Every structure is written in structure tokens, then in C-alpha cells.
Amino acid sequence: MEDEFGQSFVNSPPFHRDGPKRGYWVISIRILDEARYFTYLEAAIDAIDSLGGRMVIRSPEVIVGVGTPKPRLVVVEFGSLADAQKAFEDIAQQTAMLLYEGIAEYDLAIVEGYDDFG
């Protein structure tokens, strides 16, 4: 199965039951310049793929239960917390461009998964 960018939803990062739990980026986004954001998004998807990650959630609609999150939510999965952190360090300069150029505002947390279901 593929999304509109041709990205596969069936290929997970490598899983080893005795290995580390998966790592995730949890990103909430407010788009400021939609045309430039979607141009940036295509490059970001390629970069995430090259760093071993995959988008598991990319929601254009967030139903708010409590609080005031930004209107979009993205979750990117990596093979481990260390992989997620290294990938962020590798891509941090590129994502900083979003804020610098007024493309989007975002919050990003790097977290470890609770359990792997293999």
C-alpha cells in the first residue's frame, strides 16, 4: 500500500525481539505557507526514508481531546530510540529551515516505543 507520494506503509524498520524498542518522532505542525510546505515535505519524506525512518501517522486532521495542539500530527518510526535521535541530529539543520523561512511552526519530541509487537 502506498500514499500519494509513493511511500510504502508496509515496510517497518528492522525488528529484533531481543533488541531495542523502536524510536519515534512525534511532531505537531502548524503550516504557515502551504505551497512551500508541500514542496519541503517531498524532500523531507526522501530524507526520512534515507535515514531509515517511515511515517506511520501523517494526519491532516487532529481531533482535540484536551489542550491546544497544532492542527497537524506526524509520527515517524525508527528502529530504535538511538536511531531516531541520530536521524534528528542528521536532519535538524534542514528542519530548522521550516521555522527560519516561515514555512511552519512545529514541536518535535523523540520518544521510545512502549513495546514491540513483532
HELIX and SHEET records of a PDB file:
HELIX    1   1 GLU A   34  SER A   50  1                                  17    
HELIX    2   2 LEU A   81  TYR A  100  1                                  20    
SHEET    1   A 4 ARG A  54  SER A  59  0                                        
SHEET    2   A 4 ARG A  72  PHE A  78 -1                                        
SHEET    3   A 4 GLY A  23  ILE A  31 -1                                        
SHEET    4   A 4 ALA A 104  GLU A 112 -1                                        
END                                                                             
